Amino acid sequence: MTMDRLPTDRIVMTKKLIGNMLGIEPDEAECATRSLEEEGLVTYDEGKITILDRPGIEARSCECYSVVTSETRRLLPLSIEVGQR
């Protein structure tokens, strides 16, 4: 969802921040990030996440991403989602 609001494929976000956002420990965030890297979906380097495969990331996300995206578009139809391609 962060990518929906950014004009770039890069996010600056530490593993600690990812953990805080998801309610998990930084080590668990590192494990998840490593898994996404191994699948070729992202690269992670010192707090910089680069999305390599946006459709792949969306396919790996839970159904809540599409629900939240649909509701955002419904409730805020004039909002600009910069990152959408």
ZANU-515531 format. One record per residue: chain; x negated, y, z negated of N, C-alpha, C in turn; residue number from 0; residue in three letters. Coordinates in steps of 0.1 Angstrom, whole numbers, padded with zeros to 4 digits, always signed. Each point is the difference from the previous one (the first is absolute). Layout:
<sevexs>
<sevex mol="A" n_X="X" n_Y="Y" n_Z="Z" ca_X="X" ca_Y="Y" ca_Z="Z" c_X="X" c_Y="Y" c_Z="Z" seq="NUM" type="ala"/>
...
</sevexs>
This chain:
<sevexs>
<sevex mol="A" n_X="-0008" n_Y="-0012" n_Z="+0000" ca_X="+0008" ca_Y="+0012" ca_Z="+0000" c_X="-0009" c_Y="+0013" c_Z="+0000" seq="0" type="met"/>
<sevex mol="A" n_X="-0012" n_Y="-0002" n_Z="-0006" ca_X="-0009" ca_Y="+0012" ca_Z="+0001" c_X="-0003" c_Y="+0003" c_Z="+0014" seq="1" type="thr"/>
<sevex mol="A" n_X="-0002" n_Y="-0010" n_Z="+0008" ca_X="-0004" ca_Y="+0002" ca_Z="+0014" c_X="+0012" c_Y="+0007" c_Z="+0008" seq="2" type="met"/>
<sevex mol="A" n_X="+0012" n_Y="-0001" n_Z="-0004" ca_X="+0011" ca_Y="+0006" ca_Z="+0006" c_X="-0001" c_Y="+0015" c_Z="-0001" seq="3" type="asp"/>
<sevex mol="A" n_X="-0007" n_Y="+0005" n_Z="-0009" ca_X="-0001" ca_Y="+0014" ca_Z="-0003" c_X="-0013" c_Y="+0007" c_Z="+0004" seq="4" type="arg"/>
<sevex mol="A" n_X="-0009" n_Y="-0008" n_Z="+0005" ca_X="-0014" ca_Y="+0005" ca_Z="+0004" c_X="-0002" c_Y="-0001" c_Z="+0015" seq="5" type="leu"/>
<sevex mol="A" n_X="-0008" n_Y="+0010" n_Z="+0005" ca_X="-0003" ca_Y="+0000" ca_Z="+0014" c_X="-0012" c_Y="-0008" c_Z="+0004" seq="6" type="pro"/>
<sevex mol="A" n_X="-0004" n_Y="-0009" n_Z="-0009" ca_X="-0013" ca_Y="-0008" ca_Z="+0002" c_X="+0002" c_Y="-0014" c_Z="-0004" seq="7" type="thr"/>
<sevex mol="A" n_X="-0009" n_Y="-0009" n_Z="+0004" ca_X="+0001" ca_Y="-0014" ca_Z="-0004" c_X="-0009" c_Y="-0002" c_Z="-0012" seq="8" type="asp"/>
<sevex mol="A" n_X="-0005" n_Y="+0010" n_Z="-0007" ca_X="-0008" ca_Y="-0001" ca_Z="-0011" c_X="+0006" c_Y="+0006" c_Z="-0013" seq="9" type="arg"/>
<sevex mol="A" n_X="-0001" n_Y="-0008" n_Z="-0011" ca_X="+0005" ca_Y="+0004" ca_Z="-0013" c_X="-0011" c_Y="+0001" c_Z="-0009" seq="10" type="ile"/>
<sevex mol="A" n_X="-0001" n_Y="+0010" n_Z="-0008" ca_X="-0010" ca_Y="+0000" ca_Z="-0011" c_X="+0007" c_Y="-0004" c_Z="-0013" seq="11" type="val"/>
<sevex mol="A" n_X="-0004" n_Y="-0012" n_Z="-0005" ca_X="+0007" ca_Y="-0005" ca_Z="-0011" c_X="-0009" c_Y="-0011" c_Z="-0007" seq="12" type="met"/>
<sevex mol="A" n_X="-0003" n_Y="+0002" n_Z="-0012" ca_X="-0008" ca_Y="-0009" ca_Z="-0007" c_X="+0008" c_Y="-0013" c_Z="-0004" seq="13" type="thr"/>
<sevex mol="A" n_X="-0007" n_Y="-0010" n_Z="-0004" ca_X="+0006" ca_Y="-0012" ca_Z="-0004" c_X="+0007" c_Y="+0002" c_Z="-0014" seq="14" type="lys"/>
<sevex mol="A" n_X="-0005" n_Y="+0009" n_Z="-0008" ca_X="+0006" ca_Y="+0003" ca_Z="-0012" c_X="+0014" c_Y="+0007" c_Z="+0002" seq="15" type="lys"/>
<sevex mol="A" n_X="+0000" n_Y="+0009" n_Z="+0010" ca_X="+0013" ca_Y="+0007" ca_Z="+0003" c_X="+0010" c_Y="-0010" c_Z="+0006" seq="16" type="leu"/>
<sevex mol="A" n_X="-0005" n_Y="-0008" n_Z="+0009" ca_X="+0009" ca_Y="-0011" ca_Z="+0006" c_X="+0006" c_Y="-0008" c_Z="-0011" seq="17" type="ile"/>
<sevex mol="A" n_X="-0009" n_Y="-0004" n_Z="-0010" ca_X="+0005" ca_Y="-0008" ca_Z="-0011" c_X="+0010" c_Y="+0007" c_Z="-0008" seq="18" type="gly"/>
<sevex mol="A" n_X="-0002" n_Y="+0013" n_Z="-0003" ca_X="+0010" ca_Y="+0008" ca_Z="-0007" c_X="+0013" c_Y="+0001" c_Z="+0007" seq="19" type="asn"/>
<sevex mol="A" n_X="+0000" n_Y="+0002" n_Z="+0013" ca_X="+0012" ca_Y="+0002" ca_Z="+0008" c_X="+0008" c_Y="-0013" c_Z="+0000" seq="20" type="met"/>
<sevex mol="A" n_X="-0007" n_Y="-0012" n_Z="+0000" ca_X="+0006" ca_Y="-0013" ca_Z="+0001" c_X="+0003" c_Y="-0007" c_Z="-0014" seq="21" type="leu"/>
<sevex mol="A" n_X="-0006" n_Y="+0006" n_Z="-0010" ca_X="+0001" ca_Y="-0005" ca_Z="-0013" c_X="-0008" c_Y="-0013" c_Z="-0002" seq="22" type="gly"/>
<sevex mol="A" n_X="-0012" n_Y="+0000" n_Z="+0006" ca_X="-0009" ca_Y="-0011" ca_Z="-0001" c_X="-0014" c_Y="+0005" c_Z="-0004" seq="23" type="ile"/>
<sevex mol="A" n_X="-0009" n_Y="-0009" n_Z="-0003" ca_X="-0013" ca_Y="+0003" ca_Z="-0004" c_X="-0008" c_Y="+0003" c_Z="+0013" seq="24" type="glu"/>
<sevex mol="A" n_X="-0010" n_Y="+0009" n_Z="-0002" ca_X="-0009" ca_Y="+0003" ca_Z="+0012" c_X="-0006" c_Y="-0013" c_Z="+0007" seq="25" type="pro"/>
<sevex mol="A" n_X="-0003" n_Y="-0010" n_Z="-0009" ca_X="-0006" ca_Y="-0012" ca_Z="+0006" c_X="+0010" c_Y="-0007" c_Z="+0009" seq="26" type="asp"/>
<sevex mol="A" n_X="+0013" n_Y="+0000" n_Z="-0004" ca_X="+0010" ca_Y="-0006" ca_Z="+0008" c_X="+0002" c_Y="+0008" c_Z="+0013" seq="27" type="glu"/>
<sevex mol="A" n_X="-0001" n_Y="+0014" n_Z="-0001" ca_X="+0001" ca_Y="+0008" ca_Z="+0012" c_X="-0011" c_Y="-0003" c_Z="+0010" seq="28" type="ala"/>
<sevex mol="A" n_X="-0012" n_Y="-0002" n_Z="-0006" ca_X="-0012" ca_Y="-0004" ca_Z="+0008" c_X="+0002" c_Y="-0013" c_Z="+0007" seq="29" type="glu"/>
<sevex mol="A" n_X="+0006" n_Y="-0010" n_Z="-0006" ca_X="+0003" ca_Y="-0013" ca_Z="+0006" c_X="+0010" c_Y="+0002" c_Z="+0011" seq="30" type="cys"/>
<sevex mol="A" n_X="+0010" n_Y="+0008" n_Z="-0002" ca_X="+0010" ca_Y="+0002" ca_Z="+0011" c_X="-0006" c_Y="+0008" c_Z="+0012" seq="31" type="ala"/>
<sevex mol="A" n_X="-0008" n_Y="+0010" n_Z="-0003" ca_X="-0007" ca_Y="+0007" ca_Z="+0010" c_X="-0009" c_Y="-0009" c_Z="+0008" seq="32" type="thr"/>
<sevex mol="A" n_X="-0008" n_Y="-0008" n_Z="-0007" ca_X="-0009" ca_Y="-0010" ca_Z="+0007" c_X="+0008" c_Y="-0009" c_Z="+0009" seq="33" type="arg"/>
<sevex mol="A" n_X="+0012" n_Y="-0005" n_Z="-0004" ca_X="+0008" ca_Y="-0008" ca_Z="+0008" c_X="+0005" c_Y="+0007" c_Z="+0013" seq="34" type="ser"/>
<sevex mol="A" n_X="+0004" n_Y="+0012" n_Z="-0002" ca_X="+0004" ca_Y="+0008" ca_Z="+0012" c_X="-0012" c_Y="+0002" c_Z="+0010" seq="35" type="leu"/>
<sevex mol="A" n_X="-0012" n_Y="+0002" n_Z="-0006" ca_X="-0012" ca_Y="+0002" ca_Z="+0008" c_X="-0003" c_Y="-0013" c_Z="+0008" seq="36" type="glu"/>
<sevex mol="A" n_X="+0001" n_Y="-0012" n_Z="-0007" ca_X="-0003" ca_Y="-0013" ca_Z="+0006" c_X="+0009" c_Y="-0003" c_Z="+0011" seq="37" type="glu"/>
<sevex mol="A" n_X="+0012" n_Y="+0005" n_Z="+0000" ca_X="+0010" ca_Y="-0002" ca_Z="+0010" c_X="-0001" c_Y="+0010" c_Z="+0012" seq="38" type="glu"/>
<sevex mol="A" n_X="-0010" n_Y="+0010" n_Z="-0002" ca_X="-0002" ca_Y="+0010" ca_Z="+0011" c_X="+0010" c_Y="+0011" c_Z="+0000" seq="39" type="gly"/>
<sevex mol="A" n_X="+0007" n_Y="+0002" n_Z="-0011" ca_X="+0011" ca_Y="+0010" ca_Z="+0000" c_X="-0005" c_Y="+0014" c_Z="-0005" seq="40" type="leu"/>
<sevex mol="A" n_X="-0011" n_Y="+0000" n_Z="-0008" ca_X="-0005" ca_Y="+0012" ca_Z="-0005" c_X="-0015" c_Y="-0001" c_Z="-0002" seq="41" type="val"/>
<sevex mol="A" n_X="-0007" n_Y="+0011" n_Z="-0002" ca_X="-0014" ca_Y="+0000" ca_Z="-0005" c_X="+0001" c_Y="+0008" c_Z="-0013" seq="42" type="thr"/>
<sevex mol="A" n_X="-0008" n_Y="-0003" n_Z="-0010" ca_X="-0001" ca_Y="+0008" ca_Z="-0012" c_X="-0014" c_Y="+0002" c_Z="-0003" seq="43" type="tyr"/>
<sevex mol="A" n_X="-0004" n_Y="+0013" n_Z="-0002" ca_X="-0013" ca_Y="+0004" ca_Z="-0003" c_X="+0000" c_Y="+0011" c_Z="-0010" seq="44" type="asp"/>
<sevex mol="A" n_X="-0004" n_Y="-0002" n_Z="-0012" ca_X="-0002" ca_Y="+0010" ca_Z="-0011" c_X="+0012" c_Y="+0009" c_Z="+0000" seq="45" type="glu"/>
<sevex mol="A" n_X="+0012" n_Y="-0005" n_Z="-0002" ca_X="+0012" ca_Y="+0008" ca_Z="-0002" c_X="+0006" c_Y="+0005" c_Z="+0013" seq="46" type="gly"/>
<sevex mol="A" n_X="-0005" n_Y="-0004" n_Z="+0012" ca_X="+0006" ca_Y="+0004" ca_Z="+0012" c_X="+0006" c_Y="-0013" c_Z="+0007" seq="47" type="lys"/>
<sevex mol="A" n_X="+0013" n_Y="+0000" n_Z="+0002" ca_X="+0007" ca_Y="-0011" ca_Z="+0007" c_X="+0003" c_Y="+0005" c_Z="+0014" seq="48" type="ile"/>
<sevex mol="A" n_X="-0004" n_Y="-0008" n_Z="+0010" ca_X="+0003" ca_Y="+0003" ca_Z="+0013" c_X="+0010" c_Y="-0011" c_Z="+0005" seq="49" type="thr"/>
<sevex mol="A" n_X="+0011" n_Y="+0003" n_Z="+0005" ca_X="+0010" ca_Y="-0009" ca_Z="+0006" c_X="-0004" c_Y="-0004" c_Z="+0014" seq="50" type="ile"/>
<sevex mol="A" n_X="-0002" n_Y="-0013" n_Z="+0002" ca_X="-0004" ca_Y="-0005" ca_Z="+0013" c_X="+0011" c_Y="-0005" c_Z="+0008" seq="51" type="leu"/>
<sevex mol="A" n_X="+0010" n_Y="-0005" n_Z="-0007" ca_X="+0012" ca_Y="-0007" ca_Z="+0006" c_X="+0012" c_Y="+0004" c_Z="-0007" seq="52" type="asp"/>
<sevex mol="A" n_X="+0006" n_Y="+0011" n_Z="+0004" ca_X="+0013" ca_Y="+0005" ca_Z="-0007" c_X="+0011" c_Y="-0010" c_Z="+0001" seq="53" type="arg"/>
<sevex mol="A" n_X="+0003" n_Y="-0006" n_Z="+0011" ca_X="+0011" ca_Y="-0010" ca_Z="+0001" c_X="-0003" c_Y="-0012" c_Z="-0009" seq="54" type="pro"/>
<sevex mol="A" n_X="-0013" n_Y="-0004" n_Z="-0001" ca_X="-0003" ca_Y="-0011" ca_Z="-0009" c_X="+0002" c_Y="+0003" c_Z="-0014" seq="55" type="gly"/>
<sevex mol="A" n_X="-0003" n_Y="+0013" n_Z="-0004" ca_X="+0002" ca_Y="+0004" ca_Z="-0014" c_X="+0015" c_Y="+0000" c_Z="-0003" seq="56" type="ile"/>
<sevex mol="A" n_X="+0008" n_Y="+0005" n_Z="+0009" ca_X="+0014" ca_Y="+0000" ca_Z="-0002" c_X="+0006" c_Y="-0014" c_Z="-0001" seq="57" type="glu"/>
<sevex mol="A" n_X="-0005" n_Y="-0009" n_Z="+0008" ca_X="+0005" ca_Y="-0014" ca_Z="+0000" c_X="-0004" c_Y="-0006" c_Z="-0014" seq="58" type="ala"/>
<sevex mol="A" n_X="-0011" n_Y="+0004" n_Z="-0006" ca_X="-0004" ca_Y="-0006" ca_Z="-0013" c_X="+0008" c_Y="+0006" c_Z="-0012" seq="59" type="arg"/>
<sevex mol="A" n_X="+0006" n_Y="+0012" n_Z="+0002" ca_X="+0007" ca_Y="+0006" ca_Z="-0011" c_X="+0013" c_Y="-0007" c_Z="-0003" seq="60" type="ser"/>
<sevex mol="A" n_X="+0005" n_Y="+0003" n_Z="-0011" ca_X="+0013" ca_Y="-0006" ca_Z="-0004" c_X="+0011" c_Y="+0008" c_Z="+0007" seq="61" type="cys"/>
<sevex mol="A" n_X="+0012" n_Y="-0005" n_Z="-0001" ca_X="+0012" ca_Y="+0006" ca_Z="+0006" c_X="+0002" c_Y="+0014" c_Z="-0005" seq="62" type="glu"/>
<sevex mol="A" n_X="-0005" n_Y="+0003" n_Z="-0012" ca_X="+0003" ca_Y="+0013" ca_Z="-0006" c_X="-0006" c_Y="+0012" c_Z="+0009" seq="63" type="cys"/>
<sevex mol="A" n_X="-0011" n_Y="-0003" n_Z="+0008" ca_X="-0005" ca_Y="+0011" ca_Z="+0008" c_X="+0011" c_Y="+0004" c_Z="+0011" seq="64" type="tyr"/>
<sevex mol="A" n_X="+0006" n_Y="-0010" n_Z="+0006" ca_X="+0010" ca_Y="+0004" ca_Z="+0010" c_X="+0012" c_Y="+0006" c_Z="-0006" seq="65" type="ser"/>
<sevex mol="A" n_X="+0004" n_Y="-0004" n_Z="-0012" ca_X="+0011" ca_Y="+0006" ca_Z="-0007" c_X="-0002" c_Y="+0014" c_Z="-0004" seq="66" type="val"/>
<sevex mol="A" n_X="-0012" n_Y="+0003" n_Z="-0005" ca_X="-0004" ca_Y="+0013" ca_Z="-0005" c_X="-0001" c_Y="+0009" c_Z="+0013" seq="67" type="val"/>
<sevex mol="A" n_X="-0006" n_Y="-0005" n_Z="+0010" ca_X="-0002" ca_Y="+0008" ca_Z="+0013" c_X="+0014" c_Y="+0004" c_Z="+0005" seq="68" type="thr"/>
<sevex mol="A" n_X="+0009" n_Y="-0010" n_Z="+0001" ca_X="+0014" ca_Y="+0003" ca_Z="+0005" c_X="+0007" c_Y="+0010" c_Z="-0008" seq="69" type="ser"/>
<sevex mol="A" n_X="-0001" n_Y="-0001" n_Z="-0013" ca_X="+0007" ca_Y="+0009" ca_Z="-0009" c_X="-0006" c_Y="+0014" c_Z="+0001" seq="70" type="glu"/>
<sevex mol="A" n_X="-0013" n_Y="+0001" n_Z="+0001" ca_X="-0006" ca_Y="+0013" ca_Z="+0002" c_X="+0005" c_Y="+0007" c_Z="+0012" seq="71" type="thr"/>
<sevex mol="A" n_X="+0000" n_Y="-0008" n_Z="+0011" ca_X="+0005" ca_Y="+0006" ca_Z="+0013" c_X="+0015" c_Y="+0004" c_Z="-0001" seq="72" type="arg"/>
<sevex mol="A" n_X="+0007" n_Y="-0008" n_Z="-0007" ca_X="+0015" ca_Y="+0003" ca_Z="-0002" c_X="+0002" c_Y="+0012" c_Z="-0008" seq="73" type="arg"/>
<sevex mol="A" n_X="-0007" n_Y="+0001" n_Z="-0012" ca_X="+0002" ca_Y="+0011" ca_Z="-0009" c_X="-0008" c_Y="+0013" c_Z="+0004" seq="74" type="leu"/>
<sevex mol="A" n_X="-0011" n_Y="-0002" n_Z="+0007" ca_X="-0008" ca_Y="+0012" ca_Z="+0004" c_X="-0002" c_Y="+0000" c_Z="+0015" seq="75" type="leu"/>
<sevex mol="A" n_X="+0011" n_Y="+0001" n_Z="+0008" ca_X="-0001" ca_Y="-0002" ca_Z="+0014" c_X="-0009" c_Y="+0011" c_Z="+0007" seq="76" type="pro"/>
<sevex mol="A" n_X="-0002" n_Y="+0011" n_Z="-0006" ca_X="-0008" ca_Y="+0011" ca_Z="+0006" c_X="-0015" c_Y="-0001" c_Z="-0004" seq="77" type="leu"/>
<sevex mol="A" n_X="-0003" n_Y="-0009" n_Z="-0009" ca_X="-0014" ca_Y="-0002" ca_Z="-0005" c_X="-0008" c_Y="-0005" c_Z="+0012" seq="78" type="ser"/>
<sevex mol="A" n_X="-0013" n_Y="+0004" n_Z="+0000" ca_X="-0009" ca_Y="-0004" ca_Z="+0010" c_X="-0009" c_Y="-0011" c_Z="-0006" seq="79" type="ile"/>
<sevex mol="A" n_X="+0000" n_Y="-0011" n_Z="+0006" ca_X="-0009" ca_Y="-0011" ca_Z="-0004" c_X="-0012" c_Y="+0000" c_Z="+0009" seq="80" type="glu"/>
<sevex mol="A" n_X="-0010" n_Y="+0007" n_Z="-0003" ca_X="-0012" ca_Y="+0003" ca_Z="+0008" c_X="-0006" c_Y="-0013" c_Z="+0005" seq="81" type="val"/>
<sevex mol="A" n_X="-0002" n_Y="-0010" n_Z="-0009" ca_X="-0008" ca_Y="-0011" ca_Z="+0003" c_X="+0008" c_Y="-0010" c_Z="+0009" seq="82" type="gly"/>
<sevex mol="A" n_X="+0013" n_Y="+0001" n_Z="+0002" ca_X="+0007" ca_Y="-0009" ca_Z="+0009" c_X="-0005" c_Y="+0000" c_Z="+0014" seq="83" type="gln"/>
<sevex mol="A" n_X="-0002" n_Y="-0011" n_Z="+0006" ca_X="-0005" ca_Y="-0001" ca_Z="+0014" c_X="+0010" c_Y="-0006" c_Z="+0008" seq="84" type="arg"/>
</sevexs>
